[in-house]
Amino acid sequence: MDTLGVLQLDTIPIIARPQHLVPYSRLGPYDLSLFQRVAYTDDEWFESWAHEAALIPMDLEPLFRWRQLDMTDEGHWSALKDAPGFVDRVHAELTERGPLCAGELSDAGTKQGTDHAWGGRSQGRMALGRLFAIGRAGSRRIGNFERQFDIIERIVPDEIRATATPSREDAQRELLRRSAVALGVGTAADIADYYRIRNPQARPRIEELVESEDLVEVEVEGWDKPAYRAAGSKLPRSIGAAALLSPFDPVVWYRKRAERLFSFRYRIEIYVPEAKREFGYYVLPFLLGEELVGRIDVKAERDKGVLRVKGAWHEEATAASPEQIAASLRVELTSLATFQGLTDVVVEVKGNLSPLLG
């Protein structure tokens, strides 16, 4: 987790939630209670707007204060404009009664429409969202991934909060440096995407990191833009990976980079009508060695104890043969089923790889 520096959060539990699946792809089956302890019980990590909603190491909190300042703009919270003082009252209740879930507020306010941005949420839920965004509240997850809020003083330790706030430029430089370390190599846009720093802000900071020799500009064969790596990074002789990846894994979450690195065009089709889906609802890329060699539409059917492979495809132009891909994938599917407490793997016939998995 420290090597990654960020875990994107999502509620989709088709197999395992992305924040659980990303460490699994690197470690294999692990004790999920350890993740809960690191992320929420011991507050070694905390939730923030980092790469979308995400978990990040606690010691990075000062580096995101500039983003919290940006979110204080009233324009972000126009749905609360008709409730003056409401956000402060919610904060006071958190201080007195917290931690609290949104449904536990004594005054949830009124419900605000059904527009896409707010989805018909109550003013209370929006007030908690604002307090979180501007750094006056934090959140943990309890039960079935329910979000519980508390004042920031009871989540971020005193010694972290007492740390001097770096300038926006210093904070962005350090985040971009860490991004380059985590990625290994990337264009300016790749590195900026890791912590979702806008390109116009990131580019001058990257140039400064090159001047200070924290980043080294390099050329990557086949790329038409300059790339960068962190100073001191080493190129491994080879990578012997075999892993199913979450759609929200840093290896593939920036689709343009995944396509440049692996010639692997990948799109998540959750919001595509079923009849128009090319591969499936929730498709996991399969990494074998140094290539993305296939993709698998898979679902955990917990009531049946089954990991169901609804479709499986191998990429045509890979060093590994379809038979080699299938052999490695069978092992990984069994491992994933074990991780999720499932007892069987069932493969359906869809896709050019499925006949070799059966």
MIMI-360688 format. One record per residue (C-alpha): x, y, z. Coordinates in Angstrom, 2 decimals, padded with zeros to 5 digits, m for minus. Example, Ala and Ser with C-alpha at 12.3 -4.5 7.8 and 13.67 -1.06 7.14 Angstrom:
MIMI-360688
<atom px="012.30" py="m004.50" pz="007.80"/>
<atom px="013.67" py="m001.06" pz="007.14"/>
***
This chain:
MIMI-360688
<atom px="000.00" py="000.00" pz="000.00"/>
<atom px="002.81" py="002.42" pz="000.81"/>
<atom px="004.41" py="001.68" pz="m002.56"/>
<atom px="001.16" py="002.54" pz="m004.33"/>
<atom px="000.49" py="005.63" pz="m002.22"/>
<atom px="m003.23" py="005.69" pz="m003.08"/>
<atom px="m006.13" py="003.25" pz="m003.35"/>
<atom px="m009.21" py="004.37" pz="m005.24"/>
<atom px="m012.47" py="003.63" pz="m003.44"/>
<atom px="m015.59" py="002.28" pz="m005.04"/>
<atom px="m018.71" py="000.55" pz="m003.78"/>
<atom px="m018.95" py="m001.99" pz="m006.62"/>
<atom px="m018.77" py="m005.46" pz="m005.00"/>
<atom px="m019.15" py="m007.60" pz="m008.16"/>
<atom px="m016.11" py="m009.61" pz="m007.08"/>
<atom px="m014.38" py="m007.64" pz="m004.35"/>
<atom px="m014.36" py="m003.90" pz="m003.81"/>
<atom px="m011.54" py="m002.29" pz="m005.82"/>
<atom px="m009.65" py="m001.13" pz="m002.73"/>
<atom px="m009.47" py="m004.77" pz="m001.62"/>
<atom px="m008.69" py="m006.17" pz="m005.06"/>
<atom px="m005.73" py="m003.90" pz="m005.83"/>
<atom px="m003.61" py="m005.23" pz="m002.92"/>
<atom px="m004.80" py="m008.76" pz="m003.75"/>
<atom px="m003.43" py="m008.44" pz="m007.29"/>
<atom px="000.02" py="m007.90" pz="m005.78"/>
<atom px="m000.13" py="m010.17" pz="m002.73"/>
<atom px="m002.60" py="m012.92" pz="m003.50"/>
<atom px="m005.13" py="m013.89" pz="m000.80"/>
<atom px="m004.64" py="m011.85" pz="002.37"/>
<atom px="m006.53" py="m011.21" pz="005.59"/>
<atom px="m009.08" py="m008.49" pz="004.91"/>
<atom px="m009.17" py="m007.63" pz="008.60"/>
<atom px="m005.58" py="m006.40" pz="008.18"/>
<atom px="m006.76" py="m003.98" pz="005.49"/>
<atom px="m009.55" py="m002.76" pz="007.78"/>
<atom px="m007.07" py="m002.21" pz="010.60"/>
<atom px="m004.60" py="m000.25" pz="008.48"/>
<atom px="m007.23" py="001.82" pz="006.71"/>
<atom px="m009.80" py="002.51" pz="009.40"/>
<atom px="m009.19" py="001.04" pz="012.85"/>
<atom px="m005.68" py="002.37" pz="013.41"/>
<atom px="m006.08" py="005.31" pz="011.00"/>
<atom px="m002.74" py="004.65" pz="009.33"/>
<atom px="m004.49" py="005.74" pz="006.13"/>
<atom px="m007.41" py="008.10" pz="005.65"/>
<atom px="m010.02" py="008.96" pz="003.04"/>
<atom px="m009.49" py="011.98" pz="000.82"/>
<atom px="m010.20" py="013.32" pz="m002.65"/>
<atom px="m006.88" py="012.09" pz="m004.06"/>
<atom px="m007.51" py="009.99" pz="m007.18"/>
<atom px="m011.27" py="010.37" pz="m007.06"/>
<atom px="m012.44" py="009.23" pz="m003.62"/>
<atom px="m009.46" py="007.34" pz="m002.27"/>
<atom px="m007.46" py="006.11" pz="000.68"/>
<atom px="m004.01" py="007.65" pz="001.15"/>
<atom px="m001.32" py="007.36" pz="003.83"/>
<atom px="m001.98" py="009.58" pz="006.82"/>
<atom px="001.33" py="011.43" pz="006.48"/>
<atom px="000.20" py="012.80" pz="003.10"/>
<atom px="m002.60" py="014.84" pz="004.69"/>
<atom px="m000.67" py="018.16" pz="004.60"/>
<atom px="m000.03" py="017.69" pz="000.87"/>
<atom px="m003.76" py="017.85" pz="000.10"/>
<atom px="m004.70" py="020.97" pz="002.05"/>
<atom px="m004.46" py="023.12" pz="m001.10"/>
<atom px="m007.21" py="021.00" pz="m002.63"/>
<atom px="m009.37" py="021.48" pz="000.46"/>
<atom px="m008.95" py="025.25" pz="000.08"/>
<atom px="m010.15" py="024.99" pz="m003.52"/>
<atom px="m013.29" py="023.21" pz="m002.34"/>
<atom px="m014.32" py="026.03" pz="000.01"/>
<atom px="m015.67" py="027.95" pz="m003.01"/>
<atom px="m019.42" py="028.34" pz="m002.47"/>
<atom px="m020.01" py="027.49" pz="m006.12"/>
<atom px="m019.23" py="023.87" pz="m005.35"/>
<atom px="m022.05" py="023.74" pz="m002.84"/>
<atom px="m024.88" py="025.74" pz="m004.39"/>
<atom px="m027.42" py="023.17" pz="m003.19"/>
<atom px="m026.75" py="024.37" pz="000.39"/>
<atom px="m027.15" py="028.08" pz="m000.31"/>
<atom px="m030.72" py="028.14" pz="001.03"/>
<atom px="m029.63" py="026.73" pz="004.40"/>
<atom px="m027.32" py="029.34" pz="006.00"/>
<atom px="m025.53" py="028.02" pz="009.06"/>
<atom px="m026.65" py="024.44" pz="008.39"/>
<atom px="m023.14" py="023.11" pz="007.68"/>
<atom px="m021.82" py="024.62" pz="010.91"/>
<atom px="m024.69" py="023.04" pz="012.86"/>
<atom px="m023.86" py="019.64" pz="011.38"/>
<atom px="m020.22" py="020.13" pz="012.36"/>
<atom px="m021.26" py="021.03" pz="015.89"/>
<atom px="m023.34" py="017.86" pz="016.11"/>
<atom px="m020.40" py="015.77" pz="014.87"/>
<atom px="m018.25" py="017.40" pz="017.54"/>
<atom px="m020.75" py="016.61" pz="020.27"/>
<atom px="m022.13" py="013.24" pz="019.18"/>
<atom px="m019.74" py="011.86" pz="016.56"/>
<atom px="m018.86" py="009.67" pz="014.86"/>
<atom px="m022.13" py="009.60" pz="012.90"/>
<atom px="m023.54" py="008.22" pz="009.69"/>
<atom px="m025.67" py="010.59" pz="007.61"/>
<atom px="m028.86" py="008.85" pz="008.73"/>
<atom px="m028.01" py="009.50" pz="012.37"/>
<atom px="m028.07" py="013.30" pz="012.13"/>
<atom px="m030.79" py="014.83" pz="014.27"/>
<atom px="m031.68" py="017.18" pz="011.39"/>
<atom px="m031.13" py="015.81" pz="007.89"/>
<atom px="m032.47" py="018.97" pz="006.27"/>
<atom px="m034.50" py="018.81" pz="003.10"/>
<atom px="m033.98" py="016.55" pz="000.12"/>
<atom px="m032.47" py="018.29" pz="m002.87"/>
<atom px="m034.01" py="017.21" pz="m006.17"/>
<atom px="m033.02" py="014.22" pz="m008.26"/>
<atom px="m030.37" py="015.73" pz="m010.48"/>
<atom px="m027.32" py="013.67" pz="m011.47"/>
<atom px="m024.86" py="015.65" pz="m009.35"/>
<atom px="m026.64" py="015.12" pz="m006.05"/>
<atom px="m028.90" py="012.16" pz="m006.77"/>
<atom px="m031.68" py="013.44" pz="m004.52"/>
<atom px="m029.49" py="013.48" pz="m001.41"/>
<atom px="m030.47" py="015.29" pz="001.76"/>
<atom px="m028.89" py="018.55" pz="002.83"/>
<atom px="m027.46" py="016.67" pz="005.81"/>
<atom px="m025.60" py="014.26" pz="003.58"/>
<atom px="m024.39" py="017.14" pz="001.42"/>
<atom px="m023.25" py="019.09" pz="004.49"/>
<atom px="m021.19" py="016.09" pz="005.59"/>
<atom px="m019.75" py="015.92" pz="002.08"/>
<atom px="m018.76" py="019.56" pz="002.24"/>
<atom px="m017.16" py="019.20" pz="005.67"/>
<atom px="m015.20" py="016.24" pz="004.33"/>
<atom px="m014.10" py="018.07" pz="001.17"/>
<atom px="m012.82" py="021.15" pz="003.00"/>
<atom px="m011.00" py="019.15" pz="005.68"/>
<atom px="m013.22" py="019.81" pz="008.70"/>
<atom px="m014.44" py="016.20" pz="008.85"/>
<atom px="m013.13" py="012.80" pz="007.88"/>
<atom px="m014.77" py="009.46" pz="007.31"/>
<atom px="m014.32" py="005.79" pz="008.05"/>
<atom px="m016.19" py="002.75" pz="006.72"/>
<atom px="m018.22" py="000.47" pz="008.95"/>
<atom px="m020.50" py="m002.50" pz="008.39"/>
<atom px="m021.29" py="m003.01" pz="004.73"/>
<atom px="m019.08" py="m000.15" pz="003.57"/>
<atom px="m021.31" py="002.45" pz="005.24"/>
<atom px="m019.67" py="005.84" pz="005.57"/>
<atom px="m019.29" py="007.20" pz="009.11"/>
<atom px="m018.16" py="010.81" pz="009.61"/>
<atom px="m016.27" py="012.42" pz="012.44"/>
<atom px="m014.51" py="015.71" pz="013.04"/>
<atom px="m011.05" py="015.75" pz="011.52"/>
<atom px="m009.39" py="016.16" pz="014.94"/>
<atom px="m010.50" py="012.62" pz="015.87"/>
<atom px="m009.18" py="011.10" pz="012.63"/>
<atom px="m005.94" py="012.90" pz="011.73"/>
<atom px="m003.44" py="012.75" pz="014.64"/>
<atom px="m002.40" py="015.98" pz="016.34"/>
<atom px="001.20" py="015.69" pz="015.14"/>
<atom px="000.08" py="015.50" pz="011.50"/>
<atom px="m002.34" py="018.41" pz="011.83"/>
<atom px="000.41" py="020.45" pz="013.50"/>
<atom px="002.63" py="020.00" pz="010.45"/>
<atom px="003.14" py="023.26" pz="008.60"/>
<atom px="001.00" py="023.56" pz="005.49"/>
<atom px="003.24" py="023.47" pz="002.40"/>
<atom px="002.65" py="025.89" pz="m000.43"/>
<atom px="000.46" py="024.69" pz="m003.27"/>
<atom px="003.56" py="024.44" pz="m005.49"/>
<atom px="005.60" py="022.47" pz="m002.94"/>
<atom px="002.72" py="020.09" pz="m002.27"/>
<atom px="002.10" py="019.46" pz="m005.95"/>
<atom px="005.80" py="018.90" pz="m006.63"/>
<atom px="005.98" py="016.26" pz="m003.90"/>
<atom px="002.80" py="014.54" pz="m005.06"/>
<atom px="004.07" py="014.46" pz="m008.63"/>
<atom px="007.42" py="013.07" pz="m007.49"/>
<atom px="005.63" py="010.31" pz="m005.58"/>
<atom px="003.45" py="009.64" pz="m008.60"/>
<atom px="006.53" py="009.09" pz="m010.77"/>
<atom px="007.98" py="006.71" pz="m008.17"/>
<atom px="004.75" py="004.70" pz="m008.09"/>
<atom px="004.33" py="004.56" pz="m011.87"/>
<atom px="007.95" py="003.84" pz="m012.79"/>
<atom px="007.70" py="005.82" pz="m016.02"/>
<atom px="005.05" py="008.08" pz="m017.47"/>
<atom px="004.30" py="011.14" pz="m019.51"/>
<atom px="003.43" py="014.41" pz="m017.79"/>
<atom px="m000.26" py="013.57" pz="m018.22"/>
<atom px="000.23" py="010.09" pz="m016.73"/>
<atom px="002.00" py="011.47" pz="m013.68"/>
<atom px="m000.53" py="014.27" pz="m013.22"/>
<atom px="m003.44" py="011.82" pz="m013.35"/>
<atom px="m002.16" py="009.74" pz="m010.43"/>
<atom px="m003.29" py="012.30" pz="m007.83"/>
<atom px="m005.60" py="014.11" pz="m010.25"/>
<atom px="m003.58" py="017.30" pz="m010.58"/>
<atom px="m004.69" py="019.30" pz="m013.61"/>
<atom px="m002.21" py="019.31" pz="m016.47"/>
<atom px="m001.77" py="023.12" pz="m016.55"/>
<atom px="m000.77" py="022.99" pz="m012.86"/>
<atom px="001.33" py="019.84" pz="m013.21"/>
<atom px="003.50" py="020.71" pz="m016.19"/>
<atom px="005.47" py="023.60" pz="m014.63"/>
<atom px="005.94" py="021.56" pz="m011.45"/>
<atom px="007.30" py="018.63" pz="m013.48"/>
<atom px="009.71" py="020.96" pz="m015.26"/>
<atom px="010.91" py="022.15" pz="m011.84"/>
<atom px="011.39" py="018.55" pz="m010.70"/>
<atom px="013.54" py="017.92" pz="m013.77"/>
<atom px="015.59" py="021.03" pz="m013.00"/>
<atom px="016.09" py="019.83" pz="m009.41"/>
<atom px="017.02" py="016.36" pz="m010.74"/>
<atom px="014.21" py="014.67" pz="m008.82"/>
<atom px="012.81" py="013.54" pz="m012.18"/>
<atom px="014.73" py="012.46" pz="m015.27"/>
<atom px="013.32" py="013.04" pz="m018.74"/>
<atom px="013.51" py="009.92" pz="m020.91"/>
<atom px="012.30" py="008.59" pz="m024.23"/>
<atom px="010.09" py="005.52" pz="m024.46"/>
<atom px="010.06" py="003.57" pz="m027.70"/>
<atom px="006.78" py="004.11" pz="m029.52"/>
<atom px="005.68" py="007.12" pz="m027.45"/>
<atom px="005.34" py="010.46" pz="m029.19"/>
<atom px="005.69" py="012.53" pz="m025.99"/>
<atom px="008.55" py="012.89" pz="m023.50"/>
<atom px="008.37" py="010.64" pz="m020.45"/>
<atom px="009.78" py="010.92" pz="m016.95"/>
<atom px="011.07" py="008.59" pz="m014.27"/>
<atom px="012.04" py="009.27" pz="m010.68"/>
<atom px="015.74" py="009.79" pz="m010.03"/>
<atom px="017.33" py="006.58" pz="m008.77"/>
<atom px="014.65" py="004.30" pz="m010.16"/>
<atom px="015.89" py="001.04" pz="m011.63"/>
<atom px="014.65" py="m000.97" pz="m014.58"/>
<atom px="014.03" py="m004.58" pz="m013.51"/>
<atom px="015.47" py="m007.26" pz="m015.76"/>
<atom px="012.11" py="m008.94" pz="m016.04"/>
<atom px="008.71" py="m009.10" pz="m014.36"/>
<atom px="007.15" py="m012.48" pz="m013.68"/>
<atom px="003.70" py="m011.29" pz="m012.71"/>
<atom px="000.44" py="m013.19" pz="m013.07"/>
<atom px="m002.49" py="m011.15" pz="m011.78"/>
<atom px="m006.10" py="m010.24" pz="m012.42"/>
<atom px="m006.46" py="m006.47" pz="m012.15"/>
<atom px="m009.30" py="m004.31" pz="m010.91"/>
<atom px="m010.62" py="m001.74" pz="m013.42"/>
<atom px="m009.49" py="000.80" pz="m010.78"/>
<atom px="m005.92" py="m000.51" pz="m010.54"/>
<atom px="m003.18" py="002.09" pz="m011.18"/>
<atom px="m001.80" py="m000.16" pz="m013.92"/>
<atom px="m004.90" py="000.45" pz="m016.04"/>
<atom px="m006.95" py="003.27" pz="m014.46"/>
<atom px="m005.51" py="005.83" pz="m016.90"/>
<atom px="m006.66" py="004.11" pz="m020.07"/>
<atom px="m004.39" py="006.10" pz="m022.42"/>
<atom px="m001.29" py="004.94" pz="m020.56"/>
<atom px="m002.46" py="001.32" pz="m020.50"/>
<atom px="m002.95" py="001.46" pz="m024.26"/>
<atom px="000.48" py="003.01" pz="m024.84"/>
<atom px="002.25" py="000.53" pz="m022.54"/>
<atom px="000.46" py="m002.67" pz="m023.45"/>
<atom px="m001.38" py="m002.00" pz="m026.74"/>
<atom px="m004.44" py="m002.90" pz="m024.68"/>
<atom px="m007.58" py="m000.89" pz="m025.32"/>
<atom px="m009.69" py="m001.11" pz="m022.20"/>
<atom px="m012.98" py="000.45" pz="m021.23"/>
<atom px="m015.23" py="m000.32" pz="m018.29"/>
<atom px="m018.73" py="m001.11" pz="m019.57"/>
<atom px="m020.80" py="m000.87" pz="m016.39"/>
<atom px="m022.80" py="002.03" pz="m017.78"/>
<atom px="m023.10" py="000.63" pz="m021.31"/>
<atom px="m026.45" py="m001.04" pz="m022.15"/>
<atom px="m026.02" py="m004.81" pz="m022.09"/>
<atom px="m026.75" py="m005.23" pz="m025.78"/>
<atom px="m023.95" py="m002.81" pz="m026.67"/>
<atom px="m021.24" py="m004.21" pz="m024.40"/>
<atom px="m018.21" py="m005.54" pz="m026.22"/>
<atom px="m016.91" py="m007.75" pz="m023.42"/>
<atom px="m019.10" py="m007.53" pz="m020.32"/>
<atom px="m020.29" py="m005.71" pz="m017.23"/>
<atom px="m017.21" py="m005.99" pz="m015.00"/>
<atom px="m014.13" py="m007.09" pz="m016.90"/>
<atom px="m010.73" py="m007.69" pz="m015.30"/>
<atom px="m007.55" py="m007.36" pz="m017.37"/>
<atom px="m005.13" py="m010.27" pz="m016.97"/>
<atom px="m001.45" py="m009.41" pz="m016.54"/>
<atom px="001.02" py="m012.18" pz="m017.40"/>
<atom px="004.71" py="m011.39" pz="m017.35"/>
<atom px="005.07" py="m007.95" pz="m018.87"/>
<atom px="001.93" py="m008.05" pz="m020.99"/>
<atom px="m001.79" py="m007.63" pz="m020.58"/>
<atom px="m002.72" py="m010.86" pz="m022.31"/>
<atom px="m006.46" py="m011.15" pz="m021.76"/>
<atom px="m009.66" py="m009.96" pz="m020.12"/>
<atom px="m012.26" py="m011.80" pz="m018.09"/>
<atom px="m015.88" py="m010.93" pz="m017.36"/>
<atom px="m016.32" py="m012.40" pz="m013.91"/>
<atom px="m018.79" py="m012.28" pz="m011.04"/>
<atom px="m018.87" py="m013.64" pz="m007.49"/>
<atom px="m022.13" py="m015.49" pz="m006.84"/>
<atom px="m021.83" py="m015.71" pz="m003.08"/>
<atom px="m025.14" py="m017.41" pz="m002.49"/>
<atom px="m023.95" py="m020.32" pz="m004.66"/>
<atom px="m020.30" py="m020.27" pz="m003.58"/>
<atom px="m019.31" py="m019.79" pz="m007.21"/>
<atom px="m016.92" py="m017.52" pz="m009.07"/>
<atom px="m018.58" py="m017.33" pz="m012.49"/>
<atom px="m016.53" py="m016.51" pz="m015.58"/>
<atom px="m019.13" py="m015.12" pz="m017.97"/>
<atom px="m016.60" py="m014.58" pz="m020.74"/>
<atom px="m012.85" py="m014.81" pz="m021.31"/>
<atom px="m010.72" py="m013.45" pz="m024.14"/>
<atom px="m007.02" py="m013.61" pz="m024.96"/>
<atom px="m005.22" py="m010.89" pz="m026.86"/>
<atom px="m004.02" py="m011.96" pz="m030.27"/>
<atom px="m000.53" py="m010.41" pz="m030.30"/>
<atom px="001.19" py="m011.67" pz="m027.14"/>
<atom px="004.34" py="m013.63" pz="m026.43"/>
<atom px="002.32" py="m016.23" pz="m024.53"/>
<atom px="000.18" py="m018.74" pz="m026.39"/>
<atom px="m003.55" py="m019.07" pz="m025.64"/>
<atom px="m002.78" py="m022.37" pz="m023.91"/>
<atom px="m000.17" py="m020.73" pz="m021.66"/>
<atom px="m002.55" py="m017.88" pz="m020.86"/>
<atom px="m005.34" py="m020.31" pz="m019.97"/>
<atom px="m003.08" py="m022.40" pz="m017.74"/>
<atom px="m001.95" py="m019.36" pz="m015.74"/>
<atom px="m005.44" py="m017.91" pz="m015.64"/>
<atom px="m006.92" py="m021.10" pz="m014.17"/>
<atom px="m004.51" py="m020.77" pz="m011.24"/>
<atom px="m005.41" py="m017.11" pz="m010.74"/>
<atom px="m009.15" py="m017.76" pz="m010.88"/>
<atom px="m008.85" py="m020.46" pz="m008.23"/>
<atom px="m006.83" py="m018.06" pz="m006.08"/>
<atom px="m009.41" py="m015.29" pz="m006.51"/>
<atom px="m012.21" py="m017.66" pz="m005.56"/>
<atom px="m010.29" py="m018.65" pz="m002.42"/>
<atom px="m009.76" py="m014.98" pz="m001.53"/>
<atom px="m013.51" py="m014.42" pz="m001.69"/>
<atom px="m014.43" py="m017.59" pz="000.18"/>
<atom px="m015.92" py="m019.27" pz="m002.89"/>
<atom px="m015.60" py="m022.99" pz="m003.48"/>
<atom px="m015.95" py="m023.36" pz="m007.24"/>
<atom px="m015.09" py="m021.67" pz="m010.54"/>
<atom px="m017.64" py="m022.01" pz="m013.35"/>
<atom px="m016.67" py="m021.00" pz="m016.89"/>
<atom px="m019.27" py="m020.13" pz="m019.52"/>
<atom px="m018.59" py="m020.42" pz="m023.25"/>
<atom px="m018.37" py="m016.76" pz="m024.28"/>
<atom px="m015.01" py="m015.56" pz="m025.61"/>
<atom px="m012.06" py="m017.05" pz="m027.49"/>
<atom px="m010.30" py="m018.16" pz="m024.29"/>
<atom px="m013.24" py="m019.85" pz="m022.56"/>
<atom px="m012.93" py="m023.23" pz="m024.35"/>
<atom px="m009.37" py="m023.56" pz="m023.00"/>
<atom px="m010.45" py="m022.78" pz="m019.43"/>
<atom px="m013.20" py="m025.36" pz="m019.18"/>
***
